[in-house]
Amino acid sequence: MMTKSKAGLAALVLIASGAAQAADLPSSKYLPLAPALAPIFSWTGVYGGVQFGYSWEKDSTKEFFTAGRTFTGVTFDYSTDTALAGIHGGFNYQIGSIVLGVEGDLEAVNARGGFNDPGGRTPFDPGGVGRVQRDWQGAVRGRVGYAFDRFMVYGAGGITFTEFDYWFYNPVVRGGEGTTVTKRGWNAGGGVNYAVTNALILGLDYRYTEFKKFDYVATGAFLGLTGEQSPSSHSVRASFAYKF
């Protein structure tokens, strides 16, 4: 009798132990695992695209006597505003949230401006007509940005180069003269980029550009006079780029 009782007690203990272990097993009614988080976008890589915008530009012609460079008292300020469009390309390298990059662009412009001077503003003002135009410009810039996943803000700065065509007409001698000069200046600004997909990037950019003052020394119709030119601009661009 005692042996059967002990055997029955041992069986009850085993059953109870198994039930307790079963209670500790993971439930099949747990919620499904959460989906994996999407990877953070990387700005590292090469890109290229197109841009278009508008540039608010100004230039001035300040007259000096060539001999001794004495100011004549005559200055002309005028606008050369223009639409612009072109291509650009560059490379970004991301370190944490910091994005370092370099970018170059080439653009077509239609900058036109100048002045009509009736003369007599000072005893040394012969009057005349002045015109300037530009058809293209290019730039190379370094960029430093801060990324918020697919959104990035950045500052940029570098060099700009372009070609100016100046022409002046003197009604007194009924003659004109001009020159074509290629000049380099500096630019600074900033903007925002947004990666719509892993490949398509939209952008909006502001840029200030200034060219160092330079002289046009007359040799014909305005012999004896020198014009000092001071071009600068503020521009805004929208862009579309493909990241490779």
Secondary structure, DSSP 4 states (H G I P E B T S, - for coil): -HHHHHHHHHHHHHHHHHHHHHHHSPPTTSPPPPPPPPPPP---EEEEEEEEEEEEEEEEEEEEETTTTEEEEEEEEEE--EEEEEEEEEEEEEETTEEEEEEEEEEEEEEEEEEEE-S-SSTT---EEEEEEEEEEEEEEEEEEEEETTEEEEEEEEEEEEEEEEEEEETTTTEEEEEEEEEEEEEEEEEEEEESSSSEEEEEEEEEEEE--EEEE--STTTTEEEEE--EEEEEEEEEEEE-
